């Protein structure tokens, strides 16, 4: 039940934005074993003045095509699963778009418990219907 927020430069093409979203979704299916229809993404198109970043951080250079991927998901994944997810997301995005792998910033926020989610009707859905 991940929720994904993708913040990126407005100048990117619609095709690139869609490819980024699809790359993230496919990576979540493969590495976090989410259902195919568990697809909740928000793409935020930002003007250059709305994106702040260092030209280099931890020895990794960044440019004006930097994108930020924030994933909110339930707890329970191993460190190995997270490493594989980050690798898959970055590899798939850089393979399907002009975005360089060094310009892909990923943040995973974990929450605990299905009571932290509502997928509609103003209700907490039953645990049996939800996967991490």
N, C-alpha and C positions, 0 to 999 in steps of 0.2 A: 504494500500500500504506500509506495513512495509518492511524494508530491515534489515536483521538480520546478524550480524557478531558474530560468536561463536569462541572464542579463548580458546584452551584447550591443555592439554598435549598430545604430539604425541604418547605416550605409550598406550593410550586408544584404545580398539578394534574398528574396523569398525562398528560393531553392536552397541556398546555404542555410538559412534559418531552419527550414524543414529538415534538411539533412542532419543538422546538429541535434535536433529533437529526436529524430529517428535513431541516430547513433546512440544517444543516451538510453532511449527506451530499449533497444535491442541489447545493450550491455546489461541493463537491469534484469531483463528476461534471462540472459545467459548466466550472469554471475550471482544475482540475488534470487533467482528462480521465481520471479513475479509472474502472475498471469498476463497473457497478451493484452487483455482488455483493461488492465490496471494502468491506464495511460492518462495521467493528470499533469500537464505541463503548462506553465505560463512563460511566454517569451516577452521579455521587456526590451523594447528598442530604445536605446539611449543616444542622445547627442554627445559629441566628443567632450563637452564641458561637464557632462554628468558621470564620466568614468575617470576615476583617479587610480593611479597605479605607479609603482616605481619602474624605471627603465630596466632595472636589474634587481633581483631579490634572491638570496641564497644561491647566487651564481647562475641564475636563470634570467635571461633577457626577456623583456616584454615589449610589445609594440601597440599601436593604436587598433589592432585587430584582436585585442584581448577579450576573452569571454569568461564569464563567471557562471558556474553551474552549482546551484545549491539544492541539495537533495535532503528532504526530510523523510525519514523512514523509521520504522519500529526497530527496537534494539534486537540483538541476537546474532548478528553476523560476526564471523571471525575476522581477525586481522588479515588473514590470507584472502578471504573473500573481498574485503575492502580494497586490498592492493590490486587484485585482479580486476575489480570493477573500475578503479581509477585508470588502470592501464588500458582496458578495453574502451572506455569512453574516449580517452585521449587518442588512442590509435584509430578508432573508427571515425572520429570527427576529422582528424588530420588526413585520413585516407579519402574521405568523401567531400571535403571542402578545401578551400584555400587557407584555412586556419592552421597555423603552425602549432605543433604539439606543445611548444613552450608557452603558448598564449592561452592555454586552457587551464583555468583555475577551478578546482573542485572542492566543495565543502559539503561534508556529510553531517547532518544534524540528526541525532537519534532521540526518539522519545519512547517512553515506556507505557504500554497499555493501550488497548483499543478504545478506552474512554477518552483518549486524546484526539479522536477522529470522528467526524460525521460526514458521510458521503451523500447526504440529502435528507429531506423531510424533517430537519431539525432534530434528528435522533442519533444516538450511538448505535451503530449496527452491531448485531450479534457477533461474537468472536468466531463462531463457526464459519462465517462468511468471509472473514478477513484472513489474509496471510501477512506475514511480516514483510 
